[in-house]
Every structure is written in C-alpha cells, then in structure tokens.
C-alpha cells in the first residue's frame, strides 16, 4: 500500500511536535482538511503544556483564533476554551468569560461547555446553568469527560443529576449509579441544616461514604466535624486499593485546606487518617509535619535568644533590614513602604542594606518557572540580598530549623555589612530569625509590625479567633515584640492592640505609611485616555488598587446605584472607574450588572504600572470605603496618601486606621463605615461642588507634604536608631 501525502504530512507533523514542540508549530505550513485539523489539535495540545508551565499559551494558539483560520470549528473552539482558562488564571475574568462564550459558540463539546459554566458561575448564574445543561446533553467522549461532568455536578443540584442520569440511560452508559449517589449525598450534605441526621443517613446509605462526606464537609469548612466523624468511623485500611486511595486523597485535601484556614488540630487528625490509608503520600506527610510543628509551638511557645556580647566590628551607622519581599520583583504596598523608608534613611546618612526571606521570589513563582534571579538586586542604590539555593520550595517547618537557617544567613550578611543594628519587618518568620541573629551578634533589634495575619483571617472568618493558627501567629508576634528593643507599628490602632496584648507601651512607636510627594503630584487630566473611555466632560469617581473583599468596593457600587437613582431621567453626569484586579473582581462585575450600573461603571482590569498615573489623572474623587473589619480598623493602606499627594478629593470610611489619615471636612470627607447611603451622600456633596473638591484636595496635599513625605516618616526611624545606638 502506498503512503498518501496526508499520511506523510501527519507523520512529519508528529515527529516535529515531538522534537521541537511549540517552536515547530509556528513553522508548520497551513494545511487543508484533516492535515490542518492535526496541526490545530497539536497547537492546542502544546498550548496546554505551555499553560501548565506558566507560559504564554494564547500566543501558541493565536493562529487558530481568527475566524478565517483554515481549521475545523471544533479545534478553534478548543483553542478559545484554552484561552479562556489562561485569561482566568491571569485574573482577566471579563475577557476570560468572553473567550469561553466564543469557544462555546464554536464547539459544544463537554469540556468546552464546562469551562464556560465555571467561568460564568460567579457573574452570570443563568448563563452558567445553560452551559451545564449543554454539557449534560452531550455524550461524553471518554472516561475523562465523564469524570469532568461528575465533578461539575457536585456543585449543581439534584435535578441536574437526574437529568444526566436520564441521558446516560438513553446513551446506554451504565456503571455510574454509585458515583451519582455520592454526588447526591454531597449536594445534600453541603446544604443540610441540621447536619447530623443527613450525615447519619448518607453514612449508612453509601458503600464508601468517606470521600463524599470529606468533600462535603470540606466545602462547608466544617473540618472539626469531619475530623470527629472519621475518628469515630475510620475508613477501612483493607479496602479495595482504588477506594482507599480516593478516601486518602480527599482526607488529605481536606486536611490541607483546614491547615490553611487555621484549624490545625482538625488538620492533624484528618491527615493521620489519610496516612493510615496511604503511608507513602509525600504531600500528606508534609501536611502532617506542618500541623504537628504548629501545634508544638502553640503548646510550648517560643523562647527568644538571649542577647550576648557584641561579636562583630560594627560600623556606627550601618543597618541591615530583614524583609519578607522587595522590589523589583514585587511592587505592592509592602515593597513600596520598604523602599520609601530605606531611601529616606540613606538620605539621612545611614548605610542600609536588606535581605529577604529564604526563597523569595522563587517561592512565589510556579514550580515550572525556570527564571533565575541574581543574589542581589540594586534599586535606587539600595541593595536587596536574596537567600537562595537551587531549590524552588522553601518550607517554613519545622519552625526551629527554618528560623535557625534563616538567622544564620542574616548573621552572615550583618557581619559582611558591619551592621550596628538589625531591623526586621513583618511577618513572624522575619522577626524570629532577625531576633535570633541580632542576639547572637549582640546587636539591638527593631521589629516593624506592618500587619497581622490573624487580623486578616478573623476579618474573613470570625471563628478563626478561636483557632490553633490564631494562637500560633498571635503568640509568636507578641513574643517578638517582647524581645525587641523597639517596635514600630503602622497605626495608633495597632499600637493600642499590642498594648492590650501586654507589650510595653514605651517600646511601641507609630511609624505611619508615607508617599514620595515629588513622584505623586497634581497633574492635568489625560484627555486622550478620558476620550477613549468616554469620560470627556464627566466627573470621575476613581479607585485604583486591589479588588479584594475588605476594600468595600461592593459598598461603593451600592452607593453609585443610589446616586444613579437620584439622578433620575436626566441621567448621571459622573462615572466610576475601577482600576486593578483581585480575587473579588468577578463578584464586583456581577454586582455591577445586577444593579444596572454597566453604563456608569468601567472596570479596566490590571493596567501596566507605567500607565497608572494616567488613570489617576482622570480621577476627581477617590473613595476608600474599607469595611468595618478588624484588619481595616488597625492597618492603613498606602493608596490614600498617593491620592492626597496628587490633590484629589479623598473619601474614607470611618474605620480607625483611615480616620488617623483624613481630617473630616479639612483634608477629605469621612462617611459612616459600612453604610452605602452615607457613602452616597458624601459622594453627592463632592459631585455637586467642584470648589469643595479643590479645597479638600489642596489641603490634603499640604498635609501630606508636611506630615507624610517619606523624609518625614524616616525621621522617626532615624531618631529611634540614634536612641538605641547612643
């Protein structure tokens, strides 16, 4: 039999893909018919590999996205589905959903429909339901697609399970009754109130209840109840290996999430049962080691290292700063504050170098990321040293071992720099290691508390306050403060909290956030950008920052809805622009749509750093509507200072940390925290009075120039250092 040209082409393509991967894909010629489909599928497969490795998957499939691409519509649909996943992973939720819609229009495959459903769930529930129904109506091509449908049904309802059961019977697919019963059990357990009778029912009904119950109680965040259940009814260790493996896996996943959430005792119990079924599970062993180490610290506490005699030739004005992160790899509030303080100290005549936690920045990157950073980065004359090995994973447990190695690295850098003082900033691992190194060298130790993990966790889960993790972090942070010679805190509210915890008030010094007032200055509106966004002639309410739950942006949308309603038939002459991204972005999009605000709200998504100033130039009013939560009461953001330095009219909620910044009626306006109507009233005052906006913005800039320029802030540090080294 002769070999056809198509078969020859297919063989060459396959060999090229195996040997050259994505590079070869770009060189393959366009081909008609089945050959084109082969190349298209190969591109999608290679793009998926690139996506998993953290690369630019969209670039790989770009030739398939055009409507004129010479390939099958199903292949194009799968390419668009992959683009949707990649954009979602990058935080581009709006464009991800649009890509998913395009994919679904081209390809009604099960997997494509389920991607569409997942991306639509948070913003368009009806659209998500339609996508699920479409997926359920398509016959699965293989076992993998059956597994995907089963997974999707777990977050659906019993009616959807019944619908798929009917389709399966029509297709002649059997053998899934037990799996579907487990899905029904999970759905029932997640919504059960009271839980106990429903749990007892399904524990008796299911042949293998542990996996379904573990998934359900994990979703309910009821890890203590799950730990009690499996302790009372341990899964059999002599069961069918595949069943043991699934039970072990679900218990291990629940344990890991319980540990992250702070339920350390429950995590230890769950992972013990997981290891009883699969003793060789390395991930379970890691979870067990972490949980048991935290519980040991909670039980036994932490003993600081006693300070000894001076053990190095210290230079009088040399300081080593110990940090969690820094420029140039991250540029958020933590890194910005650090750089502002360090450059200010250098201007005051101090010689300052910094060292970041072991593993930074590798420990924040994908395990597939092969980039290599130098041992030191220099930014504006500040040297940021890294503590790195060939590893990409840097576990912080056992804590004693981690702190000991970290302290040794700090000690080495302190000797090299001839430091006369060590200054560590949040969080506890930095403080513990720096305290140990300073004590060994006989140097003064300063701890800078920029935030508290437990405040953030309690704000999102009030039950966290009684958790093991709360006792762990609060105990260590307080211990560090007791051991330090001075403690800088970011607000008066945080100072009061640490006094309540028993820290000596005399050693607590408020070191507020600041701003480079020569970089953030009043500037004219970017007319071209305003025109491109349809903002010409509009008064702009603007927010630029992280789209996270505690910022109160949902409250801001509710206030804007009230303002739009008040405008009546004439329509509003203002517009809200939201710049940034974050985990709360999809919920905000959904809320904006449900409130009918799509005509007065623009979400830009993440914008390049060098374009942020242009967006800020558009803003006339900058609200910071932080919610009445513990983290917002005690911790101050940097963004308000930047807006004030630019002469913007600032509006803040009445949380303690923000009322320390804004003098109501003089440098900005304050509304009743948590109250959308109060926020709307306050915004309305500013919308109606350009003169008031100008007066408040001018006073805000004057106040920042006098009180919050980084040079002023670092004078507090300078005075503290001088006292300790006198």
N, C-alpha and C positions, 0 to 999 in steps of 0.2 A: 504493500500500500504506500502510495506516495504521500509525502508530508505536504499539507496545504500551506500557503503563505500565512494564513491566520495562525495555524498551529506554530509555525516557525516564529512569528512575531510574539505569540504568547510565551513561548519558551524563552526567547531573548528578554522579554519584559520581566519574567520571573527571575531570571538569573541576575538581571540588572538590579532588581529590587533587593535581592539577597546580598549583593556585593557592594552596592553603592547607596542604598536607601534613598533618603529624600533628595540627595543631590542628583541621582539618576532620574528621579521622577521629573525634575524640571527639564531634563534633556530629551525625554521621550517625545517623539513626534505625535501630533494629533492623529488619531486613527479612527476610522469609521466603524460603525456597527459594534460587534462583540469585542473587537480589539480595544475600542475606545472605552467600553464598559470595564474591561480588565484593567486598563491604566487608571480609570477613575476609581475603581474599588481599591486598587493598590495605593493611590494617593490618600484615600480616606483611612486605610489601614496604617499607612506611615504617619499620617497626621495624628491619629490616635496615640501612636507610640510617642510622638513628639509632645503631645499634650500631657501625657502621663509623666514625661521627663521635665515638664515645666517650660517647654519651648513654645515657639510661635506656630501653633497648629493651623491658624487661619491662613497664614502665608502659604502653607503646603497645599491646601485645598483651594486656594484663590482661583486657579484656572477653571474650577468646576462650578463656581458660584454664579457666573454670568449666564443670563438666560439664553445666550447664543452658544453656550458650551456644547461641543459635539459629544454628548454623553447622555445616557438614559436618565430620565427624570428621577427615578428612584435613587440613583447614585448621587445626583445633585441634592436630593432631599437629605440623604445621609450626611453629605458634606455640610449642609446647612445645620443639621442637628448637632454635628460636632462643633461647629462654630458657636452655636447656642451654648453648649456646655463650656467651651473655652471662655466665652464672654462672661458667663455666670461666675466662673471661678475667678475671673479678674475683677468682679464686683460691678460689671456693667449690666445691671439687671434689666433695664429697659430695652437695650439693644439685644440682649440675650433672648428675651421673650419674642421680639420681632423676628429674630433668626429662627426661633422654634416655630413660629407661625408659618414662615416661608417653607421650612422643612416639612411641616405637616401638610401644606398645600401640594407639595410635590410628591410626597411619599406617605402612604397611610400605614406603613409598617408598624408593628407593635412597639419596637424600641423607639422609633421617632415619636410616636404618639405619647409614649410615657415620658419622654424628655419634655415634650410640650406641656404635658399635665403638671409635671413637677415645677417647671418654671412659672406656670400660671397660677399655682395654688395660692400664693400669698396675696396676689394683686387682683386676680380675676377668677373667683371660685366657680362661676358658671362655665367659663371657658375651660377651666381645669376638668370639670365634670364631663364636658363634651369630649375632651381629649381622652379621658379614661374610658368613656363609653366606646369611642372609636377603637381604642386599643383592645378592649374586651371583645369587640366584634370581629377582630382579625384573628385568623387561625395562627397560632404560634408556629414558627418555622423549625424550632428545635427546643431542646431542654432548657437552654439558657434563656430563651424568651419566656418559657413557662415560669422559670424562677423569677424573672423580672415582673411578670404580672402578679405572681403571688406576693412579692414584696410590695407592689403598689397597692394591692387590696388591703394590706394591713392598716393603711391609713385611710381606707374608704369606709363603706358601710355594708351592712348585711345584704341590702338589696343588690349591691354590685356583685357581691359574692354569689348570690343566687343567679344573677344574670349570666355570669361566666360559667357557672355550673350547667346552666341550660345550653350555652354554646358548646361546651365540652361534650355533652351528650350528643348534640347534633353532629359534631365533627368525629364522633367515635373515639374520643380520647378519654381513657379511664385511668384508674390508679391514683387519683388525686383527692379522694374523699377524706382521707386522714389529714392531709395537708390543709384542705379547706376548712375542716373542723377546727384546726389550730388557729387559722386566721379568724374564724368567727369567735373563738374564745378570746383572742387578743383584742378584737374590737369590743367585745362585751366587757372585758376587764378594764380597759382604758376608760370607759365611760361609767363604770359601776359606782353606785352610791346608794347604800353602803357596799363596801368592797367584799367583806368577809363571806357572805352567803354565795356570792357569784364566784369567788375564788374557790370555795369548797366544792361547788357544783362542777366547775370545769376541771379541777384537780382529779375528781373521780371519773369524769367522762372521758378524758383524754388518755390514750395509751402511753404517751410520753409528754407529760404536762410541763416539764421543766423549761424547755426552750420558749414555748408560747407565754408562759407565766413570767419568765425572766424578761422577755421583750416588753410585755405589757406594763409590768411594774417599773421597769426602767423608764419607759415613756412617761409614766405617772410621777417619776422622780421619788418613788416610794421604796428606796433602797433598804431602809431598815425593815420594812415588812417583807421584802423579798428575802433578805438575809434570815429572818425568823422562819420563813416558810421552808427554805431549803435546808435549814438546820434541823427543823422538825421532820422533814421528809427528804433526806439526802437522795439525790439521783443515784441509781444503781451503778456501781463500777464494773459490773459483769454483764452489762447490756451489749447489744449489737454495737460494734466499734463505730459505725457511722452515726448512730444515735448518741453514743457517748461523746463523740466529737462535737456534734451540734450543741448538746447541752453545755459542754465545757466552754465552747466558743461564746454562747450567749451569756453565760455567767461571767466569763472574763470581760466581755464588753460592758456589761452592767457594772462590774467592779471598777473598771477604768473610769467610767462616767461618774460613778459615786465618789471615787477618789478626787476627780477634778472638781466636783461640786462641794467637796469638803466633808463628805460622810465617810470618814476614814475607817472607822470600826466596821461599818457595813461592808466597805470595800474589802477589808481584810478577810471577813467571813466568806464573802462571795468568791473571792479568788482562791481561798483554801479549798472550797468545794470544786472549783474548776480544776485545780491542780490534782485533786484526788482522782479526777477522771482522765486528765492528760498531764502527767508529771513532767513531760518534756517540752511543754509550751513555754518558750522563752519570754513571750510578751506577758504571760501570766506571772512568771517569776519576777519580771521587772515590776509589775504592779504590786505583787506581794512585798518585795523589798522596799519599795517606796512607802507603802502603807504602814508596814511594821516599823520602819525607821521614824516616820512622823509620830506614830503612837508612842514610841520610846521617848522621843523628845518631849511630848506632852506630859508623859508620866514623870520623867526625870528632870526636865528643864535643861537649861544650858548654862554652863559656868564660864564666864568670861575669863580670859587670860590675864593674870595679874601683871601690872606694868613693872618692868625691871629697870635697870640702869641703862643709860644711853649707850648704844652699841654701834654707832657709826659716826663718821666725821660729817656732821650735818652742817649745811650752809644756812646762814641765818634766815634767808627769805625764799627758801626752796620748798615747794609744796607738791605733794602727789595727790591727785584726785582719783578716786575709785568709783567707777560708774557701771551702770547696767548696759548702756548703749551710748552711741555718739554719732555725730557727723563723721564722714559724709554718707554713711550707709543708711541712717535714718535722720529725718529732719522734723520730727514732731515736737510737741511741747517739751519733753524731757531733754532732747538734744539741743533744742533752741535755748532753753534756760541754762543748760550747762555751758554752752559756748558764750552766752552773754556774760555769765559770771566769770569764766576763765579769761576772756579777753579783757574784761574790766580790771581783773587783778593784775594782768600783765601791764596794763596801762598805769597801774599804781606802783609798779616796780617789783612785783613778785615774779619769781621764776616758777611757772606751773607746767607740769606735765600730767597726763592722765593715762589710766589703764582701765580697760573694760573687762567685764566678766569673762570667765573661760568659755570659749566657743563663739563669742559674738564676732562677726554676724552669722557664722555658719549655722548656728543653732536656730536661726530664724528662717533659713532657706530650705527649699525642697532637698530631699536626700539625693535627687538626681542632678542637682545644680553642681557643676564642676568648676565654677569660678574660684579663683584663688586671690586672697587679699594679702597685701604686704603686712609685715609685722608691725608697721607703724604708719598711720596716716597723719599728714600735717595739713591743718586747715587754719588759715589766717595766723600762722605762726604757732598754733597750739598743736602739740604732738600727742596723738591718741595711740597708745600702745595696745596691741592685742595679745591675748593669752590663748594661743592656738597650738594644736597638734595636728597630726594627719587625720584625726577623727572628724566626723561630722555630727556625732551625737555626744552630748555632754550632760550626763545625768547628775542631778543635784542630790543624790542619795547614794550611799549613806551620807548624811549631812556632815558628820565629823570628818570623813575622808575628803569630801568635796571642799569644805572650808579650809582644811589643812593644806591641800594642794594650792588652792587659790591664795591663801595667806603667804605661802612660800613665794609665789610669783610676785605678789605685791611687795614683799620684803626685798626681793632682788631688784625690782625697779626703784624702790625707795633708796637702796644703797647706791645704785648707779647714779640716781639724780641727786643724791646727798640731801634728801628731804629732811626738813626740820619739823614737819607736821603732816599727818595723813588725814585727808578729808574724804569721807565716803558718802555717797548719795543712795537713796532708796534703790533696791529693797533689801530685805533682811540678809540675803547671802552676801551682799556687798558689805553691809555693816559688820557682820560676824567675822568675815575674813580680814577686813581692814583693822578691826579692833585687835584681832589676834596678832597681825603683823606689827601694828604700832606698839603693842605691849611688849612684844619680843625685842623690838628695837629701842624701847624706852622713849617713844615719841608721844606727844599729845595727839589725841584722836578726836575728830569732829565728825558728827553724824548729821546728815541733812535729810530730813523726812519730807519727801515731796508728796507722799500719798500713803495710803494703807490699803493693802489688798482686801482686808476684811471689810472695810467701808464699802468698797465696790461690790463685794459679794452680798453683803447684807442689803444693799440698796436693791439688788435684783431678786434676792431670796431672803426675806426676813428670818426664816428658820435657820439660816446659816449662822446666826448669832450663837446658837447652842451647839454648833458642830465642832468636831475634833479639829478641823482645819482652822477655825476661828481661834481656838485655844492655842494652836500651834503658831500661827503668824502673830497674833496679838502678844503672846508670851515672848517670842523672840524679839519683836520690835521694841517692846518695853524693856527687855533685858539690855539691848544695845544702848538705849537711851540712858539707863542707869550707869552703864560702863563708860559712856562718852564723857569727855571733858566739857564739851558744849554740844547742844543740839539745835540746829536750825529747823524751824518749821515754816510751812508756806503761808499760813494764815493765823490770825488770832484764835479762830475757832479750833484749829488743830492744836494750838498751844493749850487751850482750855481742856481739850480732850485728854492730852497727855498728862496734864496736872491731875485730872481725875484718876488716871491710872497710877498715880503715885510718883511721877517723875518730878524731881526738884525744880521748882519754878525758876530758880536763879540760873539754871543752866539752859533754859529754853529761850531761844532768841528768834523772833519772827524775821524771816528773810523772804520778802514777797517776790512775786513774779515781776518782770520788767520788760522793757522793749528798747530796741535801738531807735531812738527818736530821729536819728539822721537818715535811717532807711525807710521808716514809715512816716511819711509827711503828706500833708494835703496835696492833692493833685487834681487836675481838671478831668472831667468825665471823658472816657474813651468813646468818642462819638461814633466811630465805625462799629465798635463792638455793640454799643447801645442800639444802633440801627439794625444790626444783624439779628439781635434778639427781640426786635420790635418794641424797644423801650424808649424811643425818642419821645420826649415830652412827658414821660411818666415819672412819678415819684417812686423810687425803688426802695423796697424793704429788702435787705440782703443778709444772708447768712453764709459764711464760708468756714467750713470745718468738718469734723467727723459727724457722720449721720448715725449716731448711737442713741440708745433708748433714753438715757438720763438727761440728754440735752434739752428735752421738752419741745422738739420740733413738731410733734403731733399737736401739742397745745397751740403752737404758732399757727398751724393750719386751721385749727378750730377758730382762732381769733380772726384770721383772714376771712373765713367763711362768714363770720358775723359782720365784718366790715363790708364785704360784698353785698350782704343782705341789706345793710343800712344804706348803701349807695342807691338801691332801688333801680328804677327803669333807666335812669341816666347812665348807669354803669360805673364801675370804679375807675379812677384815674391813677391807680397805683398798680404795682406789680411786685410779686415776691420772687426773688431769685435765690435758689439754694445751690451752693457750690460745694461739692465734695461727695464722698461715698462712705459706706459703712454698713454694718450688719442690719441697720434699721431702715435701709433705703427702700426696699420693696414694700414694707408696711406703709411708709410715707407716701409712696406712689399710689398705693391702693386707697389710702385715706383721702388724698387729694382728689382722686377720681370720684370717690363716693360722696364727697362734699360738693362736687360740681365746680372744682377750682382749676380745671385744666387750662382755662383761658386767662387766669391771673397768676399762675404759678409756673415757673420754669425750673426744672432740675437739670443742671448742666452735667452732673456726674463729676468724676475726677478731672481736673484740668492740670496741665503741666505747671510746674512750680513757677516758671518764668512768666506765666500768664495770670497768675493770681492777682497781682497788683492791678492789672487792667480791669478785672472783675470788681475788685474792691472800689475802684474809682467810680463805678456805677451806683454804689450804694449811698442812699441819703439817710437811711435809718438802719441801724444794726442791732437787732434784738438778740439777747442771750437768755432764753426762757428756761433756764435749768430748773428741774423739778425738785420738790421738797423731799429729797432723799439724803441719807447720811453722807454719801460721798460728795454731793453738791453743797451741802452745808459747810463742809470742812475744807474742801480742796478748791483752789482757784485756778481757772484756765488762763492761758496767755492771750488768747484772741481778743478779749475786750481791750487790753492795753494797746494792741495794734490798731484797733478801730479808733480809740480815743486819740492816739498819736496822729491819726490821719484826719482828725477833726470831724468825725462822724457823730451823729446824734445816737447815743447808746441807750438802749433799754435793757434792764436786767430784772430778773425775778428777785424776790426779797429773801433769797437764801443768804445765810450769814456770810459766806465767802465772797459773794458779789456785792453785798452792801458795805463791805470794807473798801470796795473799789469806787463805787458810784455814790456821790453825794446827791440825793434825790432833789431835783429842781435846780441844781447848780452845774454839775458835770454830766448829768444824764437823768433819766427817769426810771423809777422803780415801780413795778406792779406787784400785786399780791400773788405770791408763788402758788402755782397750781391752778390759777383761775383764768380761764380763757377770756371771760368777759372783762376782767380787769386789764388784761393784756390788750384786748381790742380797744378799750377806752384810752389806754396810754398811747397806742399807736395812732389812734384817731387824732389826738391832740397834736402830734407831730406832723401828721399828714396835712392838717389844716393850717399849720403855721410854719412856713419856711424860716421866719425870723427866729422862732423858738429853736428850730433845728440848728441854725447858725450860731445862736448864743450858746447853746449847750455844747456843740462841737468845739467852739473856740475855747470855752472854759475847760473842757476835757483835755485838750491838747496842752494848755498851760499847766494843768495839774500834773499831767504825765511828765512834762519837761522838768518840773520842779521835784517830783517825788518818785517817778518810776523809770527814769532812764537807767540803763544798766550801770552806768557810772555811779549813780546814787545808790543803787541796790548793793553794789560791790563794796561801797564804803562801810557797810555793816559787816561784811566779811573781813575786810581789812582791819577794822577795829577789834574784832574778835580774835583774829590771828595775833595781833600785836599784844593783846592781853595775855594770851596763852603762852606766848614766847618771851614775855618780859622776864 
